[in-house]
Amino acid sequence: YDLLETLRRLSVTSKVKFIVFNPSFVYMDRYASSLGAPLHNSCISALFLLFFSAFLVADSLINVWITLTVVSVEFGVIGFMTLWKVELDCISVLCLIYGINYTIDNCAPLLSTFVLGKDFTRTKWVKNALEVHGVAILQSYLCYIVGLIPLAAVPSNLTCTLFRCLFLIAFVTFFHCFAILPVILTFLPPSKKKRKEKKNPENREEIECVEMVDIDSTRVVDQITTV
């Protein structure tokens, strides 16, 4: 591979024009592209999606949590792919890019409900977020897994890679939504308890009430209130 890259660079920059050919160069190019291109393309896609999602969130803290969640899910999927002997090819890279969108769709509602919640405690808002969105997320996972089951029965290497990658994306995202995120959000700062606002003594309001009664002092004729 080093010889191929050196000769390719010389054929472009050298004053003497020459052509180098060897049948093994085709396989060397394939080997070179399979090393860095998948991770490079998936990282660029992740940055683009996270950049555009920053304009669609109501709070910058939501975008921070979504970014951390997507990074954690992607690394988790790549790790399980290694254990399951799934190679980085065009199908697996496309699945990793799709996994970014899938993670955002499932984790963003939980994170938005939690971050935008005021008062009470962090544990209370984690519970509220799971109560509001937990059932819907669980139903979407069940439908997703049912749709993946037919792919497992197809005797094809490409389909097998597709099934394993999609299943790992669903599994890791599900684990983040119902295990990792609820635990982490309960103890990481900042606190959600509402701080009591201290009133400035210079801005205190003084109210004076004066009652006007008739001559017999039997009933109130009028009442004057000054602030």
N, C-alpha and C positions, 0 to 999 in steps of 0.2 A: 504493500500500500504506500509506503514512503517513497519507493522507487517510482510508482505511478504518479504521485503528486509532484515529485521533483521534475520528472520528464514533462509533465503537463505544463508546469510553470515555465520551464525552459523553452518549450515549443511556442509559447506566446511571447515571451520577452526576448528571446535570442534573435540576433540579426540574421542568422542562418535559419531559414525555414525548413522544418522537417516534420515528418509524421511518424508517430510511434504506434505500433499496433501489436497486441497480443491477445489471444482468446481469453486469457485469465483476467484481463482488465475489466471485463464486464462483471465478473463476480466480485472483483475488488471494489468497484463502484457501489455495487449493491451492499457490500459489507460496510463501506464507509457511511453510506446514507442511513443504514439501519442503526448506527451507533448514536449519533447526536441529533438527527433530524426529528424523530418522534418527540423527544423531550423538549426540543427547541420549539417545535410547532405548538405543542400543548401549553407551554409556558406563555407563548405569545397570545394564544387564544384566551387563556385565563386572565391575562392582564387586560385585554380588550373588554371582556365581559365585566370584569370588576370595575373598570373605568366607566363604562356606560351605566352600570348599576348604581354608581355613586350619585348620579343625577336623579334617580328615581326613588330614593329613600327619604324618609321624613327627618331622620336624625343621622348625624355623622357616626355616632356610636353604633348604629345598626350596620353600617357599611363595614366598620372595623370587625364586628363579630362575624358578619357574613364572610369576609375575607379570611379570617382565621379558620372558620369552619370549612370553607372550600379547600384551603391548603391542607388541613388535617385529613379530610376525606380523600383527597387526591393521593397523598402519601400513603394512606391506609390501603387504598385500592391497589397502588403499585406494589406495595409490600405483599399483599395477598396474591397478586398476580404472580409474583416470583415464587411463592410457595406452591401455587397451583400450576406452575410451569407454563405460564402464558407469556409468550414473547411479545415484544414491542414491535408491532407491524402497523400497517395502515388501518386495520380494523380496530385494534386495541387503542391506537391513538385517537381515532374518531370516538370511541366509547369514552375515553378520558375527557375529551372535550364536551361530549354530551353529559358526562357526569357533573360538570360544573353547573350547567343549567338545571339539572335534576336536583342537585344539592340546594341551590338557591330557591327553587320552587317549594321544597319541602321544609327547609329550615327558616326561611325568611319570615313566614307568618308567626312562628314561635318567638323569634328574636324581636320582631316588631312589637308584638303585644307586650313582651317583657320590658323592652327599653322604654317604650312610651308610657308605661304605667307609672303613676305617681302615688305618693303616700304608701301606707302599709309597709310590709317587709319584702325582701327579695324572695323568700320562700313562698309568700302569698302570691306574688305575681308569677312565679314559675308554675304554681298550681293552677292559677287562672289561665295561663297560656296553654297548658296541657288540656284543661277542661274545654277550652274553646276550640282548639285545633287538633287535639289528639285523635279524636274519632275519625275526622276527615282524612288525616294523614294515614292512619291505620287502614282505612278502607282503600285508599289509593295504592298502598303497598300490596294489599291482597289482590287487587285487580292486576297490578303490575306483575306479580309473581305468577298468577294464573296465565297471563299472556306469554310468559317466558317458558313455561313448561313444555310446550310443543317443540321449542328449539333444542331442548336437551335430547330429543329422540332422533334428530337428523344426523346421519353418519357422514359428517363433513367437517374437515378441519376448520374452515372459515366459520361455519355456523357454531361449532363448538367454542371457538374463541369468542365469538359474539355473545353466546350464552353465558360464558364464565365471566366476561367483563361486566355485562349488564347485571348479572346476579350479584357480583361483588360490589358494584356501585349501590345497588338497592340495600344490600346487607349493611355496608359501612354507614350509609346515610341513615338508615333506620336506627342503628346503634347510637349514632350521634344525637338524633332527635329525642330518643326516649331514655338515654343513659348518660352520655357524656355532657351534653349541654345542660340538662336539668341539674346535674351535680355541680358543674362549674359555676353556673349562674347564681347559685344559692350563697356562695361565700366570697366571690370576687367583688372588690369595690367598683364604683362608689355605692354608698348606702342609699336606700330609697325612702328612708324616713324623712318626713317633711320637717324642716327646721322651723322653729317658731321665730317669727319675725319680731325683732325687738323694736318697740316704738321709741322714737326720738322724743325726749322730754320737751324739746322746743316746739314740737308739732302737736302737742296735746290740745284737745278741744275742751274749752270751759263753757258750760251751759248754766245759765242763770234764769230762773223762772220767777216771775213776779205776778201775784194774783191781786186783782182789784175787786173789792167787795163793795156792796152797797152800804148805806149809812147804818142800817140795823145790824150789819155783819151776819146776816142770815144766809146769804147766797152769793155765789161768785158771779160777778158781772162780766169780767173780762180777764184774760190771761195773756201776759206778755213774756215771750221767751227770747232771750238774746244768747248768741254764741260768740 
